[in-house]
Amino acid sequence: MRTTLRLALAGTMAAACFALAGCGNDAATQQTTTPFAVVAMTDGTTGAEPYLVKDGAVTLIKDINPGSGDSNPIGFTPLNGKICFFASDGTNYGLWVTDGTAAGTTQVKTFQANNVDKAANATIAKQISGGPAELTAFNGKLYFAANDGTNGTELWVTDGTATGTVMVKDINTTAGASSYPRSLAVMGSKLYFSATDGTNGYELWASDGTSAGTAMVKDINTSSAGASSYPGGFTAMNGKLYFQANDGVNGYELWVTNGTADGTVMLKDINTTAGASSYPLYFTPMGGKLYFRADDGVNGSELWVTDGTASGTTMVKDINTATAGAGSSPDSFTVFNGKLYFDATDGTHGYELWVSDGTEAGTVMLKDINTATAGASSYPDSFTIFNGKLYFNADDGVHGTELWVTDGTDAGTAMVADIYPGSSSSGAVAIQVFASMSNTSYLYGNFTTLLLSASDADHGLELWTTDGTAAGTKLLKDLNPGTGDGISLFGMKG
């Protein structure tokens, strides 16, 4: 089964600053313009801890869980010149903040936490079961779901301080019960998410950051008392929020909201078989339209597009026509130079690299990477934009899964380097993937080379760097010497 890693992060990351010792006269106030990354790593002696990658050096920020224990830092998100994240010190799991120094890395508040839920919504595993979930920036603060041990898992907010870390609202007021806020997304002046108040099931909620301003937008599934619509995949475009939901009648279909109950409607029943679902997924805005995968019950899972109207919601192309209804299962949508790149199968070539300009004629296979055997797949994945090119990993059937690059042409699509020589796979993935998937990394600034996670015959998963050439693809640091992994994959989807 493919592991879906979807992202489109440029070399210039989110505009955030980080107070680092040595970057000025006052480390607490000076801000660095030097590119850096914070990555969850282990040297084999300490457990998984936050490490700073800067100026070619890889250094431990703080051994939060002293000794060989893992603190498993996750959720690295910038806030007011520092980085917030979740970690365990071996006794308590909680919200932490760092300025890049050991002294400036402190616990803000403790929460309860259990294991990672790796099937949060079948796309991205950021939700911590019973504990903190992803940190989402909204109005200068970070919002997240967490369990304080009293109120269950509810919506919280932080400004990076202990006094400024508070529960926004106890949505499910049954003693100790949880509302389990998920899929936090910003549109306009509100934060939207899925939650249950214990009466209406999992429905669409919104918050302006206050308790009074946190309310259910609409009870979408009214088919029976307490039924859930399980809204998810929230994506903002053109002043509206698009998502999938199940009203109990039409199955999981494409919905849209303007933030009001009356303005929350099913945009289109794509699969019109009674009660059947089209399961719209991977919403990706491009050129004023929203692209996604859906199954109309006739053509299988194919590439669809909407302009926000029912009549403007159509299948872009039936890519897999080899077998009726089989579907091409397009995945890993990434916008690059005004076009949509993804992997799909036409039923003849296996899962390969495709590109679309939004038209049927302009939706074509860019390159058949794996030609080792008829119908074999290269499974292109982990797309990352860097220095004007699109990097990804793929398997050509000869070299295993390695790092590839494309400029958008067949001729300009090639393997960068065979990091793990021969048919073995290095599994090369840009570090930005970890930022996208579980926030076990954070990058800032204009890196001159692309940071990678990869392994070879002599090393486990470690930090590598590439300038886009084979000669310029090198091991940056063997942090965990030998074949042990230096990169922590805690929180990644399995």
C-alpha positions as CSV (number, residue, x, y, z in Angstrom):
1,M,0.0,0.0,0.0
2,R,1.3,3.5,-0.9
3,T,2.1,5.9,1.9
4,T,0.7,9.3,0.8
5,L,3.1,12.2,1.5
6,R,1.6,15.4,0.1
7,L,3.3,18.7,0.2
8,A,4.4,21.7,-1.8
9,L,6.9,23.6,0.2
10,A,9.3,26.0,-1.4
11,G,12.9,26.7,-0.4
12,T,11.7,29.8,1.4
13,M,9.7,28.6,4.3
14,A,7.0,30.3,6.4
15,A,7.9,33.8,7.4
16,A,9.1,33.2,11.0
17,C,12.1,34.1,13.1
18,F,14.1,32.2,15.7
19,A,16.1,33.7,18.5
20,L,19.4,31.8,18.4
21,A,22.5,32.2,20.5
22,G,25.4,33.6,18.5
23,C,23.2,35.4,16.0
24,G,23.5,38.8,17.7
25,N,24.4,40.5,20.9
26,D,21.3,39.4,22.7
27,A,20.1,35.9,21.8
28,A,16.7,36.6,23.4
29,T,16.0,39.5,21.1
30,Q,18.1,39.2,18.0
31,Q,16.7,37.3,15.0
32,T,18.6,35.1,12.6
33,T,18.6,35.4,8.8
34,T,20.7,32.2,8.5
35,P,18.7,29.2,7.3
36,F,18.1,26.6,9.9
37,A,16.0,23.5,10.6
38,V,14.8,21.9,13.8
39,V,14.5,18.1,13.4
40,A,13.5,15.3,15.7
41,M,16.7,13.0,15.8
42,T,18.7,10.7,18.0
43,D,22.4,10.0,18.3
44,G,21.9,6.5,19.7
45,T,22.8,7.6,23.2
46,T,20.0,10.1,23.8
47,G,16.6,9.2,22.6
48,A,14.6,11.1,20.0
49,E,15.1,14.8,20.8
50,P,15.0,18.2,19.1
51,Y,18.2,19.0,17.1
52,L,19.3,22.2,15.4
53,V,20.6,22.0,11.8
54,K,22.4,25.2,11.0
55,D,25.5,26.1,9.0
56,G,26.2,22.5,8.2
57,A,26.3,21.5,11.9
58,V,23.8,19.2,13.7
59,T,23.6,19.9,17.4
60,L,21.3,18.7,20.2
61,I,19.1,21.6,21.5
62,K,18.1,19.8,24.7
63,D,17.9,16.3,26.1
64,I,14.3,16.7,27.3
65,N,13.9,13.1,28.4
66,P,17.4,12.6,29.9
67,G,19.4,9.6,28.9
68,S,18.2,7.1,26.4
69,G,14.5,7.9,26.8
70,D,12.7,9.5,23.9
71,S,11.0,12.9,24.3
72,N,9.5,12.3,20.8
73,P,9.2,16.0,19.9
74,I,6.4,16.6,17.5
75,G,4.4,19.6,16.1
76,F,7.3,22.1,15.6
77,T,5.4,25.4,14.9
78,P,6.7,29.0,15.0
79,L,5.2,31.5,17.3
80,N,6.5,34.9,18.3
81,G,10.2,34.2,17.5
82,K,10.2,30.8,19.1
83,I,9.1,27.3,18.2
84,C,6.4,25.4,20.1
85,F,6.1,21.7,20.1
86,F,4.9,18.7,22.1
87,A,7.3,16.4,24.0
88,S,7.7,14.1,27.0
89,D,10.3,14.6,29.7
90,G,9.7,11.0,30.9
91,T,7.3,12.1,33.5
92,N,4.9,14.5,31.8
93,Y,3.8,15.0,28.3
94,G,3.2,18.6,27.4
95,L,3.6,21.7,25.4
96,W,7.2,23.0,25.1
97,V,8.8,26.1,23.6
98,T,12.4,26.7,22.5
99,D,14.5,29.6,21.4
100,G,17.2,27.2,20.1
101,T,19.2,26.9,23.4
102,A,19.0,24.4,26.2
103,A,18.2,27.1,28.7
104,G,15.5,28.5,26.5
105,T,13.8,25.2,26.0
106,T,11.1,24.9,28.6
107,Q,7.8,23.1,29.3
108,V,4.8,25.5,29.0
109,K,2.1,23.1,30.2
110,T,1.5,19.4,30.8
111,F,-1.2,17.3,29.1
112,Q,-2.2,13.7,29.0
113,A,-1.0,11.7,26.0
114,N,-1.3,8.1,24.7
115,N,0.0,6.6,21.5
116,V,-0.1,8.1,18.1
117,D,-3.3,7.6,16.1
118,K,-1.9,6.7,12.7
119,A,-5.2,6.7,10.9
120,A,-6.6,10.1,11.8
121,N,-8.2,10.8,8.5
122,A,-6.4,8.5,6.1
123,T,-4.1,11.2,4.8
124,I,-2.1,13.0,7.6
125,A,-1.4,11.5,11.0
126,K,-1.0,14.5,13.4
127,Q,-3.6,13.6,16.0
128,I,-2.3,12.4,19.3
129,S,-4.9,10.0,20.7
130,G,-6.0,11.4,24.1
131,G,-3.4,14.1,23.9
132,P,-2.3,17.2,22.0
133,A,-2.9,17.4,18.3
134,E,-1.5,19.6,15.6
135,L,-0.7,23.3,16.3
136,T,-2.6,25.6,14.0
137,A,-1.8,29.3,13.8
138,F,-4.7,31.7,14.0
139,N,-4.8,35.4,15.0
140,G,-1.2,35.4,16.4
141,K,-1.7,32.3,18.6
142,L,-1.6,28.5,18.2
143,Y,-4.7,26.4,18.6
144,F,-4.7,22.7,19.3
145,A,-6.7,19.8,20.8
146,A,-5.5,18.5,24.2
147,N,-6.5,16.6,27.3
148,D,-5.8,18.3,30.7
149,G,-6.9,15.2,32.6
150,T,-10.1,16.9,33.8
151,N,-12.1,18.0,30.8
152,G,-11.2,15.4,28.2
153,T,-9.7,16.3,24.8
154,E,-10.9,19.8,24.0
155,L,-9.9,23.0,22.1
156,W,-6.9,24.9,23.6
157,V,-4.9,28.0,22.7
158,T,-1.5,29.2,23.5
159,D,0.5,32.4,23.2
160,G,3.7,30.5,24.2
161,T,3.4,31.2,27.9
162,A,2.0,29.2,30.8
163,T,-0.6,31.8,31.6
164,G,-1.5,32.2,28.0
165,T,-2.2,28.5,27.5
166,V,-5.9,27.9,28.2
167,M,-8.8,25.8,27.2
168,V,-10.9,27.8,24.7
169,K,-14.1,25.9,25.5
170,D,-15.3,22.7,27.1
171,I,-17.4,21.7,24.1
172,N,-18.5,18.3,25.4
173,T,-19.6,19.3,28.9
174,T,-20.3,15.7,30.2
175,A,-17.8,15.3,33.0
176,G,-14.5,14.1,31.7
177,A,-15.9,13.5,28.2
178,S,-14.1,14.7,25.0
179,S,-15.2,16.7,22.0
180,Y,-12.0,15.6,20.1
181,P,-11.5,18.6,17.9
182,R,-9.8,17.6,14.6
183,S,-8.7,19.0,11.2
184,L,-8.3,22.5,12.4
185,A,-8.3,25.0,9.5
186,V,-8.5,28.8,9.1
187,M,-10.9,30.6,6.8
188,G,-11.4,34.3,7.1
189,S,-11.8,35.4,10.8
190,K,-12.6,32.0,12.2
191,L,-11.0,28.6,13.0
192,Y,-13.0,25.6,11.7
193,F,-12.8,22.0,12.9
194,S,-14.7,18.8,13.5
195,A,-15.9,18.1,17.0
196,T,-18.7,16.5,19.0
197,D,-20.6,18.1,21.9
198,G,-21.9,14.7,23.0
199,T,-25.3,15.3,21.6
200,N,-24.9,16.0,17.9
201,G,-22.1,13.7,17.0
202,Y,-19.0,14.9,15.0
203,E,-20.0,18.0,13.2
204,L,-18.7,21.2,11.8
205,W,-17.6,23.8,14.4
206,A,-16.1,27.2,14.3
207,S,-14.3,29.5,16.8
208,D,-13.2,33.1,16.9
209,G,-10.9,32.3,19.7
210,T,-13.3,32.9,22.5
211,S,-15.6,30.5,24.4
212,A,-18.7,32.5,23.5
213,G,-17.6,32.6,19.9
214,T,-17.1,28.8,19.6
215,A,-20.1,27.0,18.3
216,M,-21.4,24.3,16.0
217,V,-21.9,25.7,12.5
218,K,-24.4,23.1,11.4
219,D,-25.6,19.7,12.4
220,I,-25.1,18.1,9.0
221,N,-26.2,14.6,9.7
222,T,-29.7,14.7,11.2
223,S,-30.6,11.2,10.0
224,S,-30.7,10.0,13.6
225,A,-30.1,11.5,17.0
226,G,-26.4,11.9,17.7
227,A,-25.4,10.8,14.2
228,S,-22.1,12.2,12.8
229,S,-21.2,13.7,9.5
230,Y,-17.5,13.4,10.2
231,P,-16.5,16.5,8.2
232,G,-12.8,16.6,7.2
233,G,-10.3,17.7,4.7
234,F,-11.1,21.4,5.3
235,T,-9.6,23.6,2.5
236,A,-10.2,27.3,2.1
237,M,-10.6,28.7,-1.4
238,N,-12.1,32.0,-2.7
239,G,-13.6,32.8,0.7
240,K,-15.3,29.5,1.3
241,L,-14.3,26.3,3.1
242,Y,-14.6,23.0,1.2
243,F,-14.7,19.6,2.8
244,Q,-16.1,16.1,2.7
245,A,-19.0,15.1,5.0
246,N,-21.8,12.5,5.2
247,D,-25.4,13.8,5.8
248,G,-26.6,10.3,6.4
249,V,-28.5,10.2,3.1
250,N,-26.0,10.9,0.3
251,G,-22.8,9.3,1.8
252,Y,-19.5,11.2,1.9
253,E,-19.7,13.9,-0.6
254,L,-18.3,17.4,-1.4
255,W,-19.6,20.1,0.9
256,V,-18.9,23.8,1.2
257,T,-19.5,26.5,3.8
258,N,-19.4,30.3,4.1
259,G,-19.4,29.9,7.9
260,T,-23.2,30.0,8.4
261,A,-25.7,27.2,8.8
262,D,-27.6,28.2,5.7
263,G,-24.4,28.6,3.7
264,T,-23.3,25.1,4.6
265,V,-24.5,22.8,1.9
266,M,-23.6,19.8,-0.2
267,L,-22.0,21.2,-3.3
268,K,-22.6,18.1,-5.4
269,D,-23.7,14.5,-5.0
270,I,-20.9,13.1,-7.1
271,N,-21.8,9.5,-6.6
272,T,-25.5,9.5,-7.3
273,T,-26.1,5.8,-6.3
274,A,-28.5,6.0,-3.3
275,G,-26.5,6.4,-0.2
276,A,-23.1,5.7,-1.9
277,S,-20.1,7.9,-1.4
278,S,-17.7,9.6,-3.8
279,Y,-15.1,10.1,-0.9
280,P,-13.6,13.4,-2.2
281,L,-10.0,13.7,-1.0
282,Y,-6.8,15.7,-1.4
283,F,-8.3,19.1,-2.0
284,T,-5.7,21.2,-3.8
285,P,-6.4,24.8,-4.9
286,M,-4.9,25.8,-8.3
287,G,-5.7,28.8,-10.5
288,G,-8.9,29.7,-8.7
289,K,-10.3,26.1,-8.8
290,L,-10.2,23.2,-6.4
291,Y,-8.8,19.9,-7.6
292,F,-9.4,16.6,-5.8
293,R,-9.9,12.9,-6.1
294,A,-13.4,11.4,-6.2
295,D,-15.3,8.3,-7.3
296,D,-18.6,8.9,-9.2
297,G,-19.5,5.2,-9.0
298,V,-18.9,4.7,-12.7
299,N,-15.3,5.7,-13.5
300,G,-13.7,4.8,-10.2
301,S,-11.4,7.3,-8.3
302,E,-10.3,9.9,-10.8
303,L,-9.2,13.6,-10.9
304,W,-12.0,16.1,-10.4
305,V,-12.3,19.8,-10.2
306,T,-14.7,22.4,-8.9
307,D,-15.1,26.1,-9.4
308,G,-17.5,26.2,-6.4
309,T,-20.7,25.5,-8.3
310,A,-22.5,22.2,-8.9
311,S,-22.3,22.6,-12.6
312,G,-18.7,23.5,-12.4
313,T,-17.8,20.3,-10.5
314,T,-16.7,17.8,-13.0
315,M,-14.3,15.0,-13.7
316,V,-11.2,16.4,-15.4
317,K,-10.3,13.1,-17.1
318,D,-11.0,9.4,-16.9
319,I,-7.3,8.5,-16.8
320,N,-7.7,4.7,-16.4
321,T,-9.8,3.5,-19.3
322,A,-8.1,0.1,-19.5
323,T,-10.7,-1.4,-17.1
324,A,-14.2,0.0,-16.7
325,G,-14.7,1.6,-13.3
326,A,-11.2,0.8,-12.1
327,G,-10.1,4.3,-11.5
328,S,-6.6,5.8,-11.7
329,S,-6.4,6.6,-7.9
330,P,-4.6,9.9,-8.4
331,D,-2.6,10.9,-5.3
332,S,0.0,13.3,-3.9
333,F,-1.3,16.4,-5.6
334,T,1.3,19.2,-5.8
335,V,1.0,22.5,-7.7
336,F,4.2,23.4,-9.5
337,N,4.7,26.2,-12.1
338,G,0.9,26.5,-12.6
339,K,0.2,22.8,-13.1
340,L,-0.9,19.9,-11.0
341,Y,1.5,17.0,-10.5
342,F,0.5,13.7,-9.1
343,D,0.9,10.0,-9.4
344,A,-1.8,7.8,-11.1
345,T,-2.2,4.7,-13.2
346,D,-3.8,4.5,-16.6
347,G,-4.2,0.8,-16.2
348,T,-1.4,0.1,-18.6
349,H,1.7,1.8,-17.2
350,G,1.2,1.4,-13.4
351,Y,1.5,4.3,-11.0
352,E,3.6,6.9,-12.7
353,L,4.2,10.7,-12.8
354,W,1.3,12.7,-14.3
355,V,0.6,16.4,-14.8
356,S,-2.5,18.4,-15.5
357,D,-3.2,21.9,-16.6
358,G,-6.9,21.4,-15.6
359,T,-8.1,20.3,-18.9
360,E,-8.7,16.8,-20.2
361,A,-6.3,17.2,-23.1
362,G,-3.7,18.7,-20.8
363,T,-3.8,15.8,-18.3
364,V,-1.0,13.4,-19.4
365,M,1.6,11.1,-18.1
366,L,4.8,13.1,-17.9
367,K,7.1,10.1,-17.8
368,D,6.9,6.3,-17.5
369,I,9.7,6.0,-14.9
370,N,9.5,2.3,-14.3
371,T,10.0,0.5,-17.6
372,A,11.7,-2.6,-16.1
373,T,8.6,-4.7,-16.7
374,A,5.3,-4.0,-18.5
375,G,2.8,-2.3,-16.2
376,A,5.3,-1.8,-13.3
377,S,4.9,1.2,-11.1
378,S,7.4,3.8,-9.9
379,Y,5.1,5.2,-7.3
380,P,6.3,8.8,-7.4
381,D,5.7,10.5,-4.0
382,S,6.9,13.0,-1.5
383,F,6.9,16.0,-3.9
384,T,8.9,19.0,-2.8
385,I,9.5,22.2,-4.6
386,F,13.1,23.5,-4.3
387,N,15.0,26.0,-6.4
388,G,12.6,26.0,-9.3
389,K,12.3,22.3,-9.7
390,L,10.1,19.5,-8.3
391,Y,11.8,16.8,-6.3
392,F,10.2,13.4,-5.4
393,N,11.1,9.8,-4.8
394,A,10.4,7.0,-7.2
395,D,11.4,3.5,-8.1
396,D,12.6,2.9,-11.7
397,G,12.7,-0.8,-11.2
398,V,16.5,-0.9,-11.3
399,H,17.7,1.4,-8.5
400,G,15.0,1.1,-5.9
401,T,13.2,4.1,-4.4
402,E,15.6,7.1,-4.9
403,L,15.5,10.8,-5.2
404,W,14.2,12.2,-8.6
405,V,13.7,15.6,-10.0
406,T,11.7,17.2,-12.8
407,D,11.5,20.5,-14.5
408,G,8.1,19.6,-16.0
409,T,9.4,17.9,-19.1
410,D,10.0,14.2,-19.9
411,A,13.6,15.0,-20.8
412,G,14.1,17.0,-17.6
413,T,12.8,14.2,-15.4
414,A,15.7,12.1,-14.0
415,M,17.1,10.4,-11.0
416,V,19.2,12.8,-9.0
417,A,21.4,10.1,-7.3
418,D,21.5,6.4,-6.5
419,I,22.1,7.0,-2.8
420,Y,21.8,3.3,-1.9
421,P,23.6,1.8,-4.9
422,G,22.0,-1.1,-6.7
423,S,18.4,-2.2,-6.4
424,S,18.2,-1.3,-2.7
425,S,16.2,1.8,-1.7
426,S,17.5,4.8,0.1
427,G,14.0,6.0,0.6
428,A,15.2,9.6,0.1
429,V,12.6,12.1,1.3
430,A,13.0,15.9,1.7
431,I,12.9,17.0,5.3
432,Q,10.0,19.2,4.4
433,V,7.9,16.0,4.2
434,F,8.3,15.6,7.9
435,A,7.1,19.1,8.4
436,S,4.1,18.4,6.3
437,M,3.3,15.0,7.7
438,S,3.8,15.2,11.4
439,N,5.7,18.4,12.1
440,T,8.7,16.4,13.3
441,S,10.8,19.1,11.6
442,Y,10.6,22.8,10.9
443,L,12.6,24.7,8.3
444,Y,13.3,28.4,8.0
445,G,15.1,30.5,5.4
446,N,16.6,30.0,1.9
447,F,18.7,26.8,2.0
448,T,21.2,26.5,-0.8
449,T,20.8,22.8,-0.8
450,L,17.9,20.5,-0.2
451,L,17.9,18.6,3.2
452,L,17.0,14.9,2.9
453,S,16.4,11.9,5.0
454,A,18.0,8.9,3.4
455,S,19.9,5.6,4.1
456,D,22.6,3.7,2.4
457,A,24.5,0.4,2.9
458,D,26.6,1.9,5.7
459,H,24.1,4.3,7.4
460,G,20.6,4.2,8.7
461,L,18.2,7.1,8.1
462,E,20.3,10.2,8.4
463,L,20.5,13.8,7.2
464,W,21.7,14.2,3.6
465,T,22.0,17.2,1.4
466,T,21.8,17.7,-2.3
467,D,22.3,20.5,-4.8
468,G,20.3,18.5,-7.4
469,T,23.3,16.7,-8.9
470,A,24.7,13.2,-8.1
471,A,28.1,14.7,-7.2
472,G,26.4,17.2,-4.9
473,T,24.3,14.6,-3.0
474,K,26.2,13.9,0.3
475,L,25.7,12.7,3.8
476,L,25.5,15.7,6.1
477,K,25.9,13.9,9.4
478,D,26.0,10.3,10.6
479,L,24.4,11.3,13.9
480,N,23.6,7.7,15.0
481,P,26.8,6.0,13.9
482,G,26.6,2.9,11.8
483,T,23.3,1.5,10.6
484,G,21.2,3.0,13.4
485,D,18.6,5.7,12.4
486,G,19.4,9.3,13.3
487,I,16.1,10.5,12.0
488,S,13.1,10.0,14.2
489,L,9.9,9.0,12.4
490,F,7.7,9.4,15.5
491,G,4.3,10.6,14.4
492,M,4.7,9.6,10.7
493,K,1.9,7.7,9.1
494,G,2.6,4.0,8.8
